[in-house]
Amino acid sequence: MLFTFEQRPSDSSFVQAIWRTQSERSASFISTAAIHWEMVLMRHKGKTTLTVRGPETKATPVPVPADAEWLGITFKLGTFMPDLPPGALLDRHDVNLPEATGKSFWLCGSTWEFPTFENADTFVMRLEREGLLGQDPLVDMVRGGHQQSLSIRSI
């Protein structure tokens, strides 16, 4: 088996799911098209990288190194980071956030401790509290079938 995979729901209104996985051997897989964006932490050979990945309009091959671990926070439709809008990250235009120390990274001029599977909800709450996450209310209204004062073309 290439991966062992675990996923859990989140208490946050911003988060679709929190997941983690690890690879047993080197290989590749096909990443499916996806409408959500994610923050993905990878640990491999003693190095930790936090990547912000955008939505994907097509399936793409992705290399998988052996003996690596990942933690992912998949955000709900309509959730965004003002400094990293999902459209700028579209189709593998990923952004690796700079490492500050072995246990932290830089985001918007501050250091942040790498999240864990257990504290990912707290990490997201801190992003929200610091104004680094937002939600577009129009997305929820459209998905809920509510009348809009905008034309469907504008949406």
Backbone hydrogen bonds, N-H to C=O, Kabsch-Sander energy under -0.5 kcal/mol:
donor,donor_aa,acceptor,acceptor_aa,energy
4,T,22,Q,-1.4
6,E,20,R,-2.7
8,R,18,I,-2.9
15,V,12,S,-0.7
16,Q,74,T,-2.9
17,A,74,T,-1.6
18,I,8,R,-2.5
19,W,72,G,-2.6
20,R,6,E,-2.7
21,T,70,W,-1.9
22,Q,4,T,-1.4
23,S,68,A,-2.4
24,E,2,L,-1.8
25,R,2,L,-0.5
27,A,64,V,-2.3
29,F,62,V,-2.0
31,S,29,F,-0.7
31,S,60,T,-3.3
32,T,30,I,-0.5
34,A,56,E,-1.4
38,E,53,R,-2.6
39,M,73,I,-1.9
40,V,38,E,-0.5
40,V,51,T,-3.3
41,L,71,L,-3.1
42,M,49,T,-2.9
43,R,69,E,-3.0
44,H,42,M,-0.5
44,H,47,K,-2.5
47,K,44,H,-1.7
49,T,42,M,-2.5
50,L,97,L,-0.6
51,T,40,V,-3.2
51,T,49,T,-0.6
52,V,95,V,-3.1
53,R,38,E,-2.7
53,R,51,T,-0.6
54,G,89,L,-0.9
56,E,34,A,-2.2
60,T,31,S,-2.2
62,V,29,F,-2.9
64,V,27,A,-3.4
68,A,65,P,-0.6
69,E,43,R,-2.4
70,W,21,T,-3.0
71,L,41,L,-2.2
72,G,19,W,-3.2
73,I,39,M,-2.4
74,T,17,A,-2.7
74,T,72,G,-0.5
75,F,37,W,-2.5
75,F,73,I,-0.6
76,K,14,F,-2.8
79,T,76,K,-2.1
80,F,134,G,-2.6
81,M,84,L,-0.5
84,L,81,M,-1.6
88,A,85,P,-1.6
89,L,85,P,-0.7
89,L,86,P,-1.0
90,L,87,G,-0.7
91,D,55,P,-2.5
93,H,89,L,-1.1
94,D,92,R,-1.0
95,V,52,V,-2.1
97,L,50,L,-3.0
97,L,95,V,-0.6
100,A,104,S,-2.2
101,T,104,S,-1.2
104,S,101,T,-0.9
105,F,112,W,-2.4
106,W,98,P,-3.2
107,L,110,S,-2.7
110,S,107,L,-1.5
112,W,105,F,-2.9
114,F,103,K,-2.2
120,A,116,T,-0.8
123,F,119,N,-2.2
124,V,120,A,-2.4
125,M,121,D,-2.4
126,R,122,T,-2.1
127,L,123,F,-2.1
128,E,124,V,-2.5
129,R,125,M,-2.7
130,E,126,R,-2.2
131,G,128,E,-1.8
132,L,127,L,-2.7
133,L,127,L,-0.6
134,G,80,F,-2.7
136,D,78,G,-2.5
139,V,136,D,-1.1
140,D,136,D,-0.9
141,M,137,P,-2.0
142,V,138,L,-2.6
143,R,139,V,-2.5
144,G,140,D,-1.9
145,G,142,V,-1.4
146,H,141,M,-2.4
154,S,151,S,-0.7
155,I,151,S,-1.3
